[in-house]
Amino acid sequence: MKIAITGGSGGIGQAFVRQLAARPGVKCVAATYHRSKPDFSHPAVSWAEVDITDESAVQAWTETLGEIDWLINAAGLLHRPENGPEKTIRHLEPDFFIDNMRVNALSSLLLAKHAGNHFRHGRPGIFAAISARVGSIEDNRLGGWISYRVSKAALNMGLKTLSIEWARTLPNVCVAVLHPGTTDTALSSPFQRNVPAGQLFSPEQSVGYMLEVLDGLKPADSGKFRAFDGELLPW
C-alpha cells in the first residue's frame, strides 16, 4: 500500500504516520507538515512541507505521489494564541473564521480535487478527513465554538457531496469522515479540564481506534460520518 497523510506534524497526524509506517503491508507513507518538520524518520516515510490551503502547493505535492491507496487529512485548526473558540457571537472575528474554513474545510476539497486521479483504479481506496462531533448540526446542543463548528459542518457537507460524485467516477474509493474523540493534543489541550475520566485519548489510542474503523470500510460505506468507535453520527 501507498498512503498519503496531510497534517502529519500534528498529534493525530503523526500518530497516523507512525502506526501506518509500521504496518508490514505499507510500502510508502508520503506525509506533509506545515512549518516544522517532525523528527520522526522511517524508511517508508517521506516528508514534504506543504501548505494544504494553497492550491498550487497541493497540486505540486500531489503530482509527486504516483498511485495511492489511502489519503488521510489530519490537519485542523481550533485556536491560536490570539484567538480561541468563540463563546458568543460577539466574539466572532472574520479573519479567524475564514482561517478555520480554509484549514478545516477547504484543504480536504483541494486534496480531493488534485489527488483523486492518483487512486489506483480497480482497487479499494480510502479518502478520509478528521472532522469533529461538534460539526454535527443535529447534535449541537450547547452552541458556541462558531468558527470551528461551522467549518467542520462545511467539511462534512463537502465530503458527503464528494462521495456522491465519486460513487460515479471513483466507485472503488470510500470517502470517510471521522470523529477522533477528545484527544490529548495541542489542539485540545486548553479544553481538557472537564473531560470525564477515561474519555481523553492519547493520539496513539485515537488513531488505533480510527484505523480499526478504516480497515473495515468498503466502497459501499462511502459518505458516512463515523466516530472513532464506528458509531454513525448525525450530520
PAZAPA-4460 file (N, C-alpha, C; in steps of 0.05 Angstrom, whole numbers, plus 32768, in hexadecimal, padded with zeros to 4 digits):
% residues 235
    n_x    n_y    n_z   ca_x   ca_y   ca_z    c_x    c_y    c_z   seq   type   mol
   8011   7FE8   8000   8000   8000   8000   8011   8019   8000     1      M     A
   8007   802E   7FF3   8013   8048   7FF5   7FFE   805B   8001     2      K     A
   8006   8069   8016   7FF4   807A   8025   7FFE   8096   8026     3      I     A
   7FEC   80AA   8022   7FF3   80C6   8025   7FE5   80D1   803E     4      A     A
   7FF4   80E0   804E   7FE9   80EB   8067   7FF1   8109   8068     5      I     A
   7FDC   811A   806A   7FE1   8136   806C   7FDC   813F   8089     6      T     A
   7FEA   8154   8092   7FE8   815B   80AE   7FF8   8148   80BF     7      G     A
   800E   813D   80B4   801D   8128   80C2   802D   8132   80D9     8      G     A
   802F   814C   80DD   803F   8156   80F4   802E   815A   810D     9      S     A
   8013   8158   810A   8002   815A   8122   8001   8140   8132    10      G     A
   7FF5   8141   8149   7FF4   812A   815A   7FE7   8112   814D    11      G     A
   7FCF   8116   8142   7FC1   8100   8134   7FCF   80F8   811A    12      I     A
   7FD7   810C   810B   7FE5   8107   80F1   7FFE   80F7   80F5    13      G     A
   800E   80FE   8108   8027   80F0   810C   8022   80D3   8116    14      Q     A
   800D   80D0   8126   8007   80B5   812F   7FFE   80A3   8118    15      A     A
   7FF0   80AF   8105   7FE9   80A1   80EC   8002   8099   80DD    16      F     A
   8015   80AB   80DA   802E   80A6   80CC   803D   808F   80DA    17      V     A
   8040   8090   80F4   804F   807B   8102   8042   8060   8100    18      R     A
   8027   805F   8104   801A   8045   8105   8018   8039   80E9    19      Q     A
   8013   8049   80D5   8011   803E   80BA   802D   8036   80AF    20      L     A
   8041   8045   80B5   805C   803E   80AC   8065   8024   80B8    21      A     A
   805B   801C   80CF   8063   8003   80DC   8054   7FEB   80D1    22      A     A
   8040   7FEF   80C0   8031   7FD9   80B5   8042   7FCB   809F    23      R     A
   8043   7FB0   80A0   8053   7FA2   808C   804A   7FA6   806F    24      P     A
   8030   7FAA   806C   8025   7FAD   8051   8028   7FC9   8045    25      G     A
   8032   7FDC   8055   8034   7FF8   804C   8051   7FFC   8042    26      V     A
   8054   8003   8029   806E   8007   801D   8077   8024   801D    27      K     A
   8064   8036   801E   806B   8052   801D   8056   8063   802B    28      C     A
   805F   8076   803C   804D   808A   8048   8058   80A5   8040    29      V     A
   8049   80B3   802F   8050   80CE   8027   8041   80E2   8039    30      A     A
   8050   80F0   804A   8044   8100   805F   804C   811D   805C    31      A     A
   803A   812F   8064   8040   814C   8062   8040   8158   807E    32      T     A
   804F   816E   8080   804E   8180   8097   804C   819C   808D    33      Y     A
   8044   81AF   809F   8041   81CA   8096   805A   81DB   8099    34      H     A
   8064   81DC   80B2   807C   81ED   80B7   8093   81DD   80C3    35      R     A
   808E   81CD   80D7   80A3   81BF   80E5   80A3   81A1   80DE    36      S     A
   80BA   8198   80D3   80BB   817C   80CB   80BE   816B   80E4    37      K     A
   80AD   8156   80E7   80AF   8144   80FE   80CA   8136   80FE    38      P     A
   80D3   812E   8116   80EC   8120   8118   80EA   8102   8114    39      D     A
   80D1   80F9   810D   80CD   80DC   8109   80D7   80D4   80ED    40      F     A
   80E7   80C0   80EC   80F1   80B6   80D2   80EC   8098   80D1    41      S     A
   80E8   808E   80B9   80E3   8072   80B4   80E9   806D   8096    42      H     A
   80F3   8055   808F   80F9   8050   8073   80E1   8054   8060    43      P     A
   80C9   804F   806A   80B2   8051   8059   80A6   806D   8057    44      A     A
   80B0   8080   8068   80A4   809A   806A   80B4   80AF   805B    45      V     A
   80A6   80BF   804B   80B2   80D7   803E   80A2   80EF   8047    46      S     A
   80B0   8104   804F   80A4   811D   8058   80A5   8133   8043    47      W     A
   8090   8144   8042   8090   815B   8030   8083   8172   803F    48      A     A
   808E   818A   803C   8082   81A2   8047   806D   81AC   8034    49      E     A
   8054   81AC   803D   803E   81B4   802B   8029   81C4   803B    50      V     A
   8021   81DA   8030   800A   81E9   803B   7FF2   81DE   802C    51      D     A
   7FE2   81CE   803A   7FCC   81C1   802C   7FB4   81D3   8028    52      I     A
   7FB6   81EC   802F   7FA1   8200   8028   7FA9   820F   800F    53      T     A
   7FC0   820A   8004   7FCB   8217   7FEC   7FC8   8204   7FD5    54      D     A
   7FB6   820A   7FC2   7FB1   81F7   7FAC   7FC9   81F0   7F9C    55      E     A
   7FDA   8204   7F96   7FF2   81FE   7F86   8004   81EB   7F95    56      S     A
   8007   81EE   7FAF   8018   81DC   7FBF   800C   81C0   7FC0    57      A     A
   7FF2   81BE   7FC3   7FE4   81A4   7FC3   7FE8   8196   7FA8    58      V     A
   7FE4   81A5   7F93   7FE7   8199   7F78   8004   818F   7F74    59      Q     A
   8017   819F   7F7B   8033   8197   7F77   803A   817E   7F87    60      A     A
   8030   817C   7FA0   8036   8165   7FB0   8028   814C   7FA5    61      W     A
   800F   814E   7F9E   8000   8136   7F95   800D   812C   7F7B    62      T     A
   8019   813D   7F6B   8025   8134   7F52   803D   8122   7F57    63      E     A
   8048   8123   7F70   805F   8112   7F77   8057   80F7   7F81    64      T     A
   803D   80F2   7F86   8034   80DB   7F95   8034   80C1   7F85    65      L     A
   802E   80C3   7F6B   8029   80AA   7F5D   800F   809E   7F66    66      G     A
   800C   8084   7F64   7FF3   8077   7F6D   7FF3   8074   7F8B    67      E     A
   7FDB   8078   7F97   7FD7   8075   7FB3   7FBF   8063   7FB9    68      I     A
   7FBF   8058   7FD2   7FA9   8048   7FDB   7F97   8057   7FEE    69      D     A
   7FA4   8066   8001   7F95   8076   8015   7FA0   8092   8015    70      W     A
   7F8F   80A5   801B   7F97   80C0   8022   7F88   80C9   803B    71      L     A
   7F96   80D1   804F   7F8A   80DA   8069   7F92   80F6   806E    72      I     A
   7F7F   8108   8071   7F85   8124   8078   7F80   8127   8096    73      N     A
   7F95   812B   80A5   7F93   812D   80C2   7F98   814A   80CC    74      A     A
   7F99   815D   80BA   7F9E   8179   80C1   7F84   8185   80CE    75      A     A
   7F88   8197   80E0   7F71   81A4   80ED   7F79   81BE   80FB    76      G     A
   7F66   81D0   80FE   7F6A   81E9   810D   7F53   81ED   8120    77      L     A
   7F5A   81F2   8139   7F45   81F9   814D   7F4C   8213   815B    78      L     A
   7F65   8219   8161   7F6D   8231   816F   7F89   8239   8167    79      H     A
   7F8F   8252   816D   7FAA   825D   816B   7FAF   826E   8184    80      R     A
   7FC8   8276   8188   7FCD   8286   81A0   7FBB   829F   81A3    81      P     A
   7FB4   82AA   818C   7FA4   82C3   818D   7F87   82BE   8188    82      E     A
   7F7F   82A5   8182   7F63   829F   817C   7F5C   8284   8188    83      N     A
   7F45   8283   8196   7F3B   826A   81A0   7F1F   8265   8195    84      G     A
   7F14   824D   8199   7EF8   8248   8190   7EE5   825B   819E    85      P     A
   7ED2   8266   818E   7EC1   827B   8199   7EAC   8270   81AC    86      E     A
   7EA8   827E   81C2   7E93   8277   81D5   7E79   8285   81CE    87      K     A
   7E7A   829A   81BE   7E62   82A9   81B6   7E67   82B5   819A    88      T     A
   7E52   82BC   818C   7E54   82C8   8172   7E63   82E3   8174    89      I     A
   7E63   82EF   818B   7E71   8309   818E   7E8F   8306   818B    90      R     A
   7E99   82ED   818E   7EB6   82E9   818C   7EBF   82E1   8170    91      H     A
   7EAC   82E0   815D   7EB2   82D7   8142   7EC5   82EB   8134    92      L     A
   7EDB   82E1   812A   7EEE   82F2   811B   7EF1   82E7   80FF    93      E     A
   7EEB   82F7   80EA   7EEA   82ED   80CF   7F03   82DE   80C6    94      P     A
   7F1B   82E9   80CC   7F33   82DC   80C2   7F37   82C1   80CE    95      D     A
   7F31   82BE   80E8   7F34   82A4   80F5   7F1F   8290   80EA    96      F     A
   7F07   829A   80E5   7EF2   8289   80D9   7EFB   827E   80BE    97      F     A
   7F06   8290   80AD   7F0F   8287   8092   7F26   8274   8094    98      I     A
   7F38   8278   80A7   7F4F   8266   80AB   7F45   824A   80B3    99      D     A
   7F30   8249   80C4   7F24   822F   80CB   7F19   8221   80B2   100      N     A
   7F0B   8231   80A1   7F00   8225   8089   7F16   821B   8076   101      M     A
   7F2B   822A   8074   7F41   8221   8062   7F4E   8207   806C   102      R     A
   7F54   8206   8086   7F62   81EF   8090   7F4F   81D7   8093   103      V     A
   7F38   81DB   809F   7F27   81C5   80A6   7F15   81BB   8090   104      N     A
   7F0F   81CB   807C   7EFD   81C3   8067   7F0B   81C4   804B   105      A     A
   7F16   81DB   8044   7F21   81DD   8029   7F38   81CA   8023   106      L     A
   7F49   81C5   8037   7F60   81B4   8032   7F58   8198   8027   107      S     A
   7F44   818C   8033   7F3C   8171   802A   7F31   8172   800E   108      S     A
   7F23   8187   8007   7F18   8189   7FEC   7F2E   818D   7FD7   109      L     A
   7F42   819D   7FDE   7F59   81A0   7FCC   7F68   8186   7FC8   110      L     A
   7F6B   8177   7FDE   7F78   815D   7FDC   7F68   814A   7FCA   111      L     A
   7F4E   814A   7FCE   7F3D   8139   7FBD   7F3F   8141   7FA0   112      A     A
   7F3F   815B   7F9B   7F41   8165   7F7F   7F5A   815B   7F71   113      K     A
   7F70   815C   7F7F   7F8A   8157   7F72   7F95   813B   7F77   114      H     A
   7F8B   812D   7F8A   7F94   8111   7F8F   7F82   80FC   7F85   115      A     A
   7F6A   8104   7F7D   7F56   80F0   7F74   7F60   80DE   7F5E   116      G     A
   7F6F   80E9   7F4B   7F78   80D8   7F35   7F91   80C8   7F3C   117      N     A
   7F99   80C9   7F55   7FB0   80B8   7F5D   7FA8   809F   7F6B   118      H     A
   7F8E   809B   7F70   7F85   8082   7F7C   7F87   806C   7F67   119      F     A
   7F90   8054   7F70   7F93   803D   7F5F   7F78   8034   7F54   120      R     A
   7F75   8035   7F3A   7F5B   802D   7F2F   7F58   800E   7F32   121      H     A
   7F40   8007   7F3A   7F3A   7FEA   7F3D   7F41   7FDF   7F58   122      G     A
   7F4D   7FEF   7F6A   7F54   7FE5   7F85   7F45   7FF6   7F99   123      R     A
   7F3D   7FEA   7FAF   7F2F   7FFA   7FC4   7F42   800F   7FCF   124      P     A
   7F38   8027   7FD3   7F48   803D   7FDE   7F38   804C   7FF3   125      G     A
   7F45   805D   8002   7F38   806D   8017   7F42   808A   8015   126      I     A
   7F30   809C   8015   7F36   80B9   8018   7F28   80C1   8032   127      F     A
   7F38   80C8   8047   7F2D   80CD   8061   7F36   80E9   806B   128      A     A
   7F24   80F5   807B   7F2B   810E   8088   7F22   810D   80A5   129      A     A
   7F31   811B   80B6   7F2A   811C   80D2   7F17   8134   80D6   130      I     A
   7EFE   812D   80DE   7EEA   8142   80E5   7EE8   8144   8103   131      S     A
   7ED1   8149   810D   7ECC   814B   812A   7EAE   8149   812F   132      A     A
   7EA7   813D   8145   7E8B   813A   814B   7E7D   8155   814E   133      R     A
   7E8C   8169   8156   7E7F   8184   8158   7E78   8190   813D   134      V     A
   7E80   8183   8127   7E78   818B   810D   7E5C   8181   8105   135      G     A
   7E51   816F   8116   7E36   8165   8111   7E21   817B   8117   136      S     A
   7E11   8181   8104   7DFB   8195   8109   7DE6   818A   811C   137      I     A
   7DDE   8171   8117   7DC9   8165   8128   7DD3   8162   8145   138      E     A
   7DEC   815D   8149   7DF7   8157   8164   7DFF   8170   8173   139      D     A
   7DFC   8188   8167   7E04   81A1   8173   7DEF   81A9   8188   140      N     A
   7DF7   81A5   81A2   7DE4   81AC   81B8   7DF0   81C2   81CA   141      R     A
   7E09   81C9   81C6   7E16   81DD   81D8   7E1C   81F7   81CB   142      L     A
   7E1D   81F9   81B0   7E24   8211   81A3   7E42   8217   81A7   143      G     A
   7E4A   8230   81A0   7E65   8238   81A2   7E77   822B   818E   144      G     A
   7E91   8231   818F   7EA5   8226   817D   7E9D   8229   8160   145      W     A
   7E94   8241   8159   7E86   8246   8140   7E98   823F   8128   146      I     A
   7EB0   824B   8127   7EC2   8246   8110   7EC8   8229   810C   147      S     A
   7ECE   821C   8122   7ED6   81FF   8120   7EBE   81EE   8118   148      Y     A
   7EA7   81F3   8125   7E8F   81E3   811E   7E88   81E7   8101   149      R     A
   7E87   8200   80F8   7E7E   8206   80DC   7E92   81FA   80C8   150      V     A
   7EAC   81FC   80CE   7EBF   81F1   80BB   7EBE   81D3   80BA   151      S     A
   7EBA   81C5   80D0   7EB8   81A8   80D0   7E9D   819F   80C3   152      K     A
   7E88   81AE   80C7   7E6F   81A8   80B9   7E73   81AB   809B   153      A     A
   7E82   81C0   8093   7E88   81C4   8076   7E98   81AD   806B   154      A     A
   7EAC   81A3   807B   7EBC   818C   8073   7EA9   8174   806F   155      L     A
   7E97   816F   8082   7E85   8159   8080   7E74   815A   8067   156      N     A
   7E69   8171   8060   7E59   8174   8048   7E6B   8170   802F   157      M     A
   7E83   817B   8030   7E95   8178   8019   7E9B   815B   8013   158      G     A
   7EA1   814C   8028   7EA8   8130   8023   7E90   811F   801D   159      L     A
   7E79   8125   8028   7E61   8117   8020   7E5B   811C   8002   160      K     A
   7E5E   8134   7FF9   7E5A   813B   7FDD   7E6F   812C   7FCC   161      T     A
   7E88   812C   7FD5   7E9D   811E   7FC6   7E97   8101   7FC4   162      L     A
   7E8C   80F5   7FD9   7E86   80D8   7FD8   7E72   80D1   7FC2   163      S     A
   7E5F   80E3   7FBE   7E4B   80DF   7FA9   7E57   80E0   7F8D   164      I     A
   7E69   80F4   7F89   7E77   80F6   7F6F   7E89   80DE   7F6B   165      E     A
   7E99   80D7   7F7F   7EAC   80C1   7F7B   7E9E   80A6   7F79   166      W     A
   7E86   80A3   7F83   7E77   808A   7F7F   7E74   8084   7F61   167      A     A
   7E74   809A   7F51   7E72   8096   7F34   7E8E   8095   7F27   168      R     A
   7EA0   80A5   7F30   7EBA   80A8   7F21   7ED1   8098   7F2E   169      T     A
   7ED0   8094   7F49   7EE4   8083   7F57   7ED5   8070   7F69   170      L     A
   7EC6   805D   7F5E   7EB4   804C   7F6E   7EC3   803A   7F82   171      P     A
   7EDD   8037   7F7F   7EEB   8026   7F92   7EF7   8035   7FAA   172      N     A
   7EF3   804F   7FAB   7EFE   8060   7FC0   7EE8   8066   7FD4   173      V     A
   7EED   8060   7FEE   7EDB   8067   8004   7EE3   8082   800F   174      C     A
   7ED0   8095   800F   7ED5   80AF   801C   7ECB   80AD   8039   175      V     A
   7EDE   80B2   804C   7ED8   80AE   8068   7EDC   80C8   8077   176      A     A
   7EC9   80CE   8089   7ECA   80E5   809A   7ECB   80DB   80B7   177      V     A
   7EE1   80E1   80C6   7EE6   80D5   80E0   7EE7   80E9   80F7   178      L     A
   7EDA   80E1   810D   7EDC   80F0   8126   7EF0   80E0   8137   179      H     A
   7F06   80ED   8140   7F1B   80DE   814E   7F17   80DB   816C   180      P     A
   7F02   80E7   8177   7EFF   80E9   8194   7F11   80FF   819E   181      G     A
   7F0F   8105   81B8   7F20   811A   81C4   7F3C   810E   81C8   182      T     A
   7F4F   811A   81BA   7F6A   810E   81B9   7F7E   8122   81C5   183      T     A
   7F91   8117   81D4   7FA4   8128   81E2   7FB9   8133   81CF   184      D     A
   7FB2   8148   81C2   7FC4   8156   81AF   7FC5   8173   81B5   185      T     A
   7FD6   8182   81A7   7FD7   819F   81AB   7FBD   81AC   81A3   186      A     A
   7FAE   81A0   8191   7F95   81AC   8188   7F81   81AC   819F   187      L     A
   7F80   8196   81AF   7F6C   8194   81C4   7F75   819C   81E0   188      S     A
   7F90   81A0   81E3   7F9B   81A3   81FE   7F8E   81B9   820F   189      S     A
   7F86   81D0   8203   7F79   81E5   8215   7F5D   81DD   821E   190      P     A
   7F52   81C8   8214   7F35   81C2   8218   7F31   81A6   8225   191      F     A
   7F45   819C   8232   7F43   8181   823C   7F39   817F   8259   192      Q     A
   7F36   8195   8267   7F31   8195   8283   7F18   8186   828B   193      R     A
   7F03   8188   827A   7EEA   817C   8281   7EE5   8161   8273   194      N     A
   7EF9   8156   8266   7EF6   813D   8258   7EF3   8126   826D   195      V     A
   7EDE   8116   826C   7EDB   8101   8280   7EF2   80ED   8280   196      P     A
   7EF7   80E1   8296   7F0D   80CD   8299   7F09   80B7   8284   197      A     A
   7F1E   80B0   8277   7F1D   809A   8264   7F14   80A2   8248   198      G     A
   7F0D   80BC   8244   7F04   80C5   822A   7F18   80D7   821C   199      Q     A
   7F2F   80DA   8228   7F45   80E9   821B   7F59   80D5   8210   200      L     A
   7F5B   80D3   81F6   7F6C   80BF   81E9   7F88   80CA   81E3   201      F     A
   7F9C   80BA   81E4   7FB6   80C1   81D9   7FB3   80C0   81BB   202      S     A
   7FC4   80CF   81AC   7FC3   80CD   818F   7FC5   80B0   8185   203      P     A
   7FD5   80A0   8192   7FD9   8084   818A   7FBF   8074   818D   204      E     A
   7FB1   8079   81A3   7F97   806C   81A7   7F83   8074   8192   205      Q     A
   7F80   808E   818F   7F6C   8098   817C   7F71   808D   8160   206      S     A
   7F8A   808F   8157   7F90   8085   813C   7F8D   8067   813A   207      V     A
   7F94   8059   814F   7F90   803C   814F   7F72   8035   814B   208      G     A
   7F61   8044   8159   7F44   803F   8156   7F3B   8046   8139   209      Y     A
   7F44   805D   812F   7F3C   8066   8114   7F46   8053   80FF   210      M     A
   7F5E   8048   8102   7F68   8035   80EF   7F57   801B   80EE   211      L     A
   7F4D   8013   8105   7F3B   7FFC   8106   7F22   8002   80F5   212      E     A
   7F18   801B   80F7   7F01   8023   80E7   7F08   8023   80C9   213      V     A
   7F1E   8030   80C2   7F26   8032   80A6   7F2B   8016   809A   214      L     A
   7F38   8005   80A9   7F3E   7FEA   809F   7F24   7FDB   8097   215      D     A
   7F0E   7FE1   80A5   7EF6   7FD3   809F   7EE4   7FDF   808A   216      G     A
   7EEC   7FF6   807F   7EDB   8004   806C   7EDD   7FF8   8050   217      L     A
   7EC7   7FF8   8042   7EC5   7FF0   8026   7EBA   8007   8016   218      K     A
   7EBD   8007   7FFB   7EB2   801D   7FEB   7E95   8022   7FF1   219      P     A
   7E85   800E   7FF7   7E69   8012   7FFD   7E64   8022   8016   220      A     A
   7E79   8026   8027   7E76   8035   803F   7E7C   8053   803B   221      D     A
   7E81   805B   8023   7E8A   8077   801D   7E74   808B   8025   222      S     A
   7E7E   80A2   802E   7E6C   80B8   8034   7E5E   80B7   804F   223      G     A
   7E6A   80AA   8062   7E5F   80A8   807D   7E71   80B7   8091   224      K     A
   7E65   80C1   80A6   7E73   80CF   80BC   7E75   80BC   80D4   225      F     A
   7E8D   80B4   80DA   7E91   80A0   80EF   7EA2   80AA   8106   226      R     A
   7E9D   809F   811E   7EAE   80A4   8134   7EC4   808F   8135   227      A     A
   7ED7   8094   8147   7EEE   8082   814A   7EE7   8065   8150   228      F     A
   7ECF   8061   815B   7EC6   8046   8162   7EB4   803A   814D   229      D     A
   7EB1   8048   8136   7EA0   803E   8121   7E84   8048   8121   230      G     A
   7E7C   8056   8137   7E60   8061   8139   7E5B   8074   8122   231      E     A
   7E43   8070   8116   7E3B   8083   8101   7E30   809C   810E   232      L     A
   7E3A   80B3   8107   7E32   80CC   8113   7E1F   80DC   8101   233      L     A
   7E0D   80EB   810C   7DFB   80FB   80FC   7E09   8113   80EF   234      P     A
   7E01   811A   80D7   7E0C   8131   80CA   7E04   814B   80D9   235      W     A
***
